[in-house]
Each structure stands twice: as structure tokens, then as C-alpha cells.
């Protein structure tokens, strides 16, 4: 398991909000739904994404935008077009003065807009990533990530466009998986670009020594790893390994492992049937007491307190 897989393999889209927007100018939509992650794919036409307090971003057909919430922004045909619709939490849609637009802009199965033959078509996916692993990834992203259509393999766009308007058994599951694939493909392409300034833990996976160590920790967090045992597995001295890991990742091996284990534990604690003891064993702590002690030391609250706060 590599760093990106480790962060995306746990939390996945489930019942994600997806739609096809069909719009003719003038149009402008204010997005203030506070979603942790939204994906917009421009299939045809041009659009402007205007972050609050930021410069307008021109988006052309084939381009994709990933917005990390919760800050609001506006999507429009032109930067100076006044918003005609506002998207609220829960994907409720209204006019700026509060009049409900759900029926007025409904164009059919997962299709929304002001014209069934709109010159601008966007595919939009929004979902809640309520996990510690995904939060670490979100923290590494800029508030507004834009990928030009010619900078990545965008074969998924046509497939998503084909599936999004279908109303067949199992369609929600298919769309969830397509959205996950789209996000992973874009992030993988983006993180490989120099301007992305990928976090140290991601860049370090390309190192022949530290990359192998990261994969071992990701693949088997429950193993009783020590700096010495990792160094032995890698065929390098303990001191040399510790120094190289810290230089490339930005923190010592055992500090990284503790953070990884506690992030995994936090995700598992969200599952209603999980006990603190069972979670402890899965992430490498010998008992629920040991996990609770580490959890409270690092996060300032017990696993039980975290579970209540996250519910």
C-alpha cells in the first residue's frame, strides 16, 4: 500500500451527491454547502470559478476543479455575473433571497439547470469525507485545485457522463465508485506536478529506503515495529535509517507510526459496533487502555470522548 492508497482506501463515497448541470448564460451559482470535497468537471463550454477573496479561475472543457471546503465560492459564466442560485448545506438550492429552486431547475434524473440543452455542461460530485485518513489528505490540498484537461488521463469523464443520468438498479454504487476513481486519478496526477508542492510523506514514497518503510507501516500498522526492526528489514543501520526517514518525512519513524495508528483508530471508532479493545488490536496497541493513553496524550481526549464528539 502506498501513501495515497492508504489515505483513500478507508473513507469512500457512499451515497454521494452527483448531478449534471446544464446551463445557458447568463448564469451564476453561489456554493456555500460547506462540503469537505467537491469535484466539478466541465464537459462543454467555459466557466469561471471565483473563490471568495481570490482571483477568478477560467475553466474550459475537459478541465476539472476540486474544491476543499468549507469556504464558499461562486461558479459562473463570467466573473461579474450576479448569483441566481445558492447551494446550501444538504444540497438545498434557493435564490439569493431564499426562494426554493428545487422544482424550478429540475431537468430530470440527476440533471439540474436552466436549459435542457445548455451550452455549458458540468458534472458535479460532492461528498462528505468524515475520516481522519482523508482529513490528512484534505489538509495537503489547496482550497481550489484545477487540473487542465490535457494534463491527465480523463477517460473517466465520458463514462461518468454516460452513467450520471441513468436510473437503474445499483446506479448509486456505480456512481460512488466512479467518483472515487475520478478523485484518485486527478490527485495522483496533481501530486506528481512540481507546482503541487506535495507533502513530505507523499514525496518520500519514491525513496528506495523510506518508501519501503512507509509501505510496511501502512500495510501492517498492528505489527510491533521499532526503529531497529524497520532498519533490519531494510538492510540499513538504525541511525542511518532514522536520520533518512526524519529528513524526508519531516518526523521520526515512531512519531509517524503513532500518528498513522491513531488516525486509523479514529476512523474505526466511528463504526458503531467497534469496541475500543478491538480497535486497539487492529492498530497495534496491546489493550484498550494502551490505546486510550496514547489517544488522550496526542489528541487531548479519550477514544470514548472522541466517539461521542464525532457522532
PECORDA-V448755 format. One record per residue. SS is DSSP state (hx for helix, st for strand, lp for the rest). PSI is psi in whole degrees, 0 to 359 (none if undefined). Layout:
{{SS | PSI} {SS | PSI}}
This chain:
{{lp | 128} {lp | 179} {hx | 316} {hx | 318} {hx | 317} {hx | 325} {hx | 335} {hx | 349} {lp | 334} {lp | 283} {lp | 126} {lp | 160} {lp | 137} {lp | 109} {lp | 39} {lp | 154} {st | 119} {st | 141} {st | 166} {st | 121} {st | 128} {st | 117} {st | 139} {lp | 142} {lp | 154} {lp | 138} {lp | 150} {st | 130} {st | 126} {st | 123} {st | 113} {st | 46} {lp | 354} {lp | 23} {lp | 139} {lp | 328} {st | 129} {st | 145} {st | 130} {st | 126} {st | 122} {st | 113} {st | 318} {st | 157} {lp | 186} {lp | 158} {st | 164} {st | 133} {st | 125} {st | 99} {st | 148} {lp | 122} {lp | 6} {lp | 173} {lp | 147} {st | 142} {st | 118} {st | 129} {st | 131} {lp | 170} {lp | 132} {lp | 342} {lp | 157} {st | 141} {st | 132} {st | 119} {st | 124} {st | 119} {lp | 182} {lp | 9} {lp | 140} {lp | 163} {st | 173} {st | 141} {st | 128} {st | 171} {lp | 335} {lp | 151} {lp | 332} {lp | 6} {lp | 128} {lp | 139} {lp | 135} {lp | 343} {st | 149} {st | 130} {st | 121} {st | 170} {hx | 143} {hx | 9} {hx | 28} {st | 136} {st | 133} {st | 169} {lp | 165} {lp | 334} {lp | 10} {lp | 0} {lp | 130} {st | 134} {lp | 8} {lp | 313} {lp | 322} {lp | 330} {lp | 12} {st | 119} {lp | 17} {lp | 196} {lp | 115} {lp | 35} {st | 135} {st | 145} {st | 197} {lp | 3} {lp | 127} {lp | 343} {lp | 36} {lp | 141} {lp | 340} {st | 128} {st | 128} {st | 142} {st | 128} {st | 131} {st | 129} {st | 128} {st | 157} {lp | 123} {lp | 90} {lp | 45} {lp | 155} {hx | 323} {hx | 313} {hx | 328} {hx | 323} {hx | 323} {hx | 315} {hx | 324} {hx | 338} {lp | 352} {lp | 150} {lp | 161} {lp | 328} {st | 109} {st | 127} {st | 128} {st | 120} {lp | 148} {hx | 332} {hx | 5} {hx | 0} {lp | 164} {lp | 102} {lp | 30} {hx | 337} {hx | 336} {hx | 312} {hx | 325} {hx | 317} {hx | 319} {hx | 321} {hx | 321} {hx | 335} {hx | 332} {lp | 4} {lp | 152} {lp | 76} {lp | 162} {lp | 136} {lp | 7} {hx | 323} {hx | 320} {hx | 318} {hx | 315} {hx | 322} {hx | 314} {hx | 322} {hx | 321} {hx | 316} {hx | 314} {hx | 320} {hx | 313} {hx | 313} {hx | 317} {hx | 317} {hx | 316} {hx | 321} {hx | 316} {hx | 318} {hx | 316} {hx | 341} {lp | 353} {lp | 140} {hx | 322} {hx | 348} {hx | 335} {lp | 57} {lp | 145} {lp | 158} {hx | 319} {hx | 335} {hx | 315} {hx | 326} {hx | 341} {hx | 342} {hx | 350} {lp | 138} {lp | 330} {lp | 304} {hx | 325} {hx | 318} {hx | 320} {hx | 316} {hx | 319} {hx | 322} {hx | 317} {hx | 319} {hx | 319} {hx | 329} {lp | 68} {lp | 339} {lp | 347} {lp | 143} {lp | 67} {lp | 145} {lp | 166} {hx | 320} {hx | 317} {hx | 324} {hx | 315} {hx | 320} {hx | 315} {hx | 326} {hx | 352} {lp | 41} {lp | 156} {lp | 154} {hx | 314} {hx | 317} {hx | 319} {hx | 313} {hx | 318} {hx | 315} {hx | 317} {hx | 312} {hx | 320} {hx | 319} {hx | 323} {hx | 332} {lp | 1} {lp | 156} {lp | 158} {hx | 315} {hx | 331} {hx | 317} {hx | 316} {hx | 319} {hx | 315} {hx | 320} {hx | 315} {hx | 317} {hx | 329} {hx | 316} {hx | 315} {hx | 318} {hx | 320} {hx | 317} {hx | 328} {hx | 342} {lp | 343} {lp | 127} {lp | 330} {lp | 357} {lp | 137} {lp | 159} {hx | 324} {hx | 317} {hx | 323} {hx | 317} {hx | 314} {hx | 324} {hx | 333} {hx | 10} {lp | 17} {lp | 140} {lp | 342} {lp | 165} {hx | 325} {hx | 317} {hx | 317} {hx | 315} {hx | 319} {hx | 314} {hx | 318} {hx | 315} {hx | 324} {hx | 318} {hx | 321} {hx | 350} {lp | 5} {lp | 158} {lp | 162} {hx | 321} {hx | 319} {hx | 321} {hx | 317} {hx | 318} {hx | 317} {hx | 328} {hx | 347} {lp | none}}
